[in-house]
Amino acid sequence: MTAMADDLRSMRFADRVAVVPGSTAHPSIGLSCARRLGREGASVVINGRDPVALSAAEQGLRAEGIDVAAVLGSMEDDTLPSRLVETAIAQFGRIDHLVNTIGGARFVGSFEQMRRAELIDTIDLNTWPALALIQAALVGGLADGGGSVVNISSGSPRKTTPSMVAYAAGKAALNALTRTIAADLGPRGVRVNAVSPGLTKTTGTKAVWESDGGHRAGANLVLGRLTEADDIAAAAAFLLSDDARQITGVLLDVDGGNHLAGGWSPIGSA
């Protein structure tokens, strides 16, 4: 590949504008996505609930020469999706890409102890912020230039981890939304995909990897290395870019091969 081709590929998002909520923790999938898109030429709107962390993330991105605007607030605030879109348009004149990173396990435990509100709250957290931001972005002109969306899902729906049943249900619902919205918006030129991380090195999983840098957890994966937030960002950037212009409605596993884990067989090896 020529140096010119390398330069063109490195600026896949020149003159584009991306909104990435939940993008202040370090390390985190949201911050890595904002940084990756910004390094490839995008102007980015970031968001977080902690004003100190939001300011630090904004300053860090700006120090790299990335055009960035920061919006304080929680995605559970019904006004925030519109404010993010309005900020993108006011600061940068348009909106082209969304990375929906908001989610989490509101309830951790067996289904036998789970209450109705805990299930509903967990499904809500893993679906509504993404849906609300897509709705707001469409009002703001996402479909005008052939936009693209990446939702951050999880490998949990394919597993039967008893303590994560509510989270798995929430992400399964997000996957269904991703496929259906992709079908609905395809004729309008908007692509919608999802990335499915396995265990990833973020602030939320420090208890698993901090003591040894993730070597023990990574050793259990097919590729022998714990997934990092930048790995997720690379996949998201591909799906958002014109390199993936014929891809929509897919769920891309980025998990070091964890989805390849085999099951038990009654037939022993010779």
LINKA-V893056 format. One record per pair of residues at least 24 apart in sequence whose ideal C-beta (glycine too) atoms are under 7 Angstrom apart, sorted by the first residue. I is the first residue (numbers start at 1). J is the second residue. If there is no record, write none. Layout:
# LINKA-V893056
i = <I:I>
j = <J:J>
This chain:
# LINKA-V893056
i = <10:11:11:12:12:12:12:12:13:13:13:13:14:16:16:16:16:17:17:17:17:17:17:17:18:18:18:18:18:19:19:19:19:19:19:19:20:20:20:20:21:21:21:21:21:21:21:22:22:22:22:22:23:23:23:23:24:24:24:24:24:25:25:26:27:27:27:27:28:28:28:29:29:29:29:29:29:29:29:30:31:32:32:32:32:33:33:33:33:34:35:36:36:36:37:37:38:38:38:39:39:40:42:43:43:44:45:45:45:45:45:46:47:47:47:49:49:67:75:75:81:81:81:82:84:85:85:85:89:94:94:95:95:95:95:95:96:96:97:97:97:98:98:98:98:99:99:100:100:100:100:100:101:102:102:103:103:105:105:105:106:107:108:108:109:110:110:111:114:118:119:119:122:122:122:123:123:123:125:126:126:126:126:127:127:127:127:130:131:134:142:143:143:143:143:146:146:147:148:148:148:149:149:150:150:150:150:150:150:151:151:152:152:153:153:153:153:154:154:155:155:155:155:155:155:158:175:178:178:179:182:182:183:186:191:191:192:192:193:193:193:193:193:193:194:195:195:195:195:195:195:196:196:196:196:196:197:197:197:197:198:198:198:198:199:199:200:200:200:200:201:201:201:201:202:218:221:221:221:222:222:222:223:223:225:227:227:227>
j = <40:40:41:40:41:241:242:243:37:40:41:42:41:41:42:96:97:42:43:88:92:94:95:96:42:44:96:97:99:45:84:85:88:95:98:133:44:46:99:101:47:75:84:101:102:129:133:47:48:75:101:102:47:48:57:101:48:50:53:54:57:53:203:203:201:202:203:229:202:203:229:101:152:197:200:202:229:232:233:101:57:229:230:232:233:99:101:233:236:61:61:233:234:237:97:237:64:66:68:64:66:237:97:67:92:68:69:71:84:87:88:70:71:73:84:73:74:92:102:129:132:133:136:136:133:136:137:140:140:141:145:137:140:141:142:147:145:147:147:148:240:133:134:137:149:150:236:129:130:133:151:152:152:129:130:152:170:164:166:167:166:166:163:164:163:162:163:165:166:166:166:169:166:167:170:169:170:173:170:170:171:173:174:170:173:174:177:174:177:181:190:185:188:189:190:189:190:190:190:191:240:190:192:193:194:195:236:239:240:178:194:195:197:194:195:196:251:196:197:196:198:253:255:258:259:259:251:249:251:249:248:249:249:248:247:248:248:249:239:247:248:249:250:252:251:232:235:236:239:252:254:251:252:253:254:255:227:232:254:255:227:255:256:258:226:227:227:228:229:232:226:227:228:229:229:256:256:257:258:256:257:260:256:257:256:254:255:256>
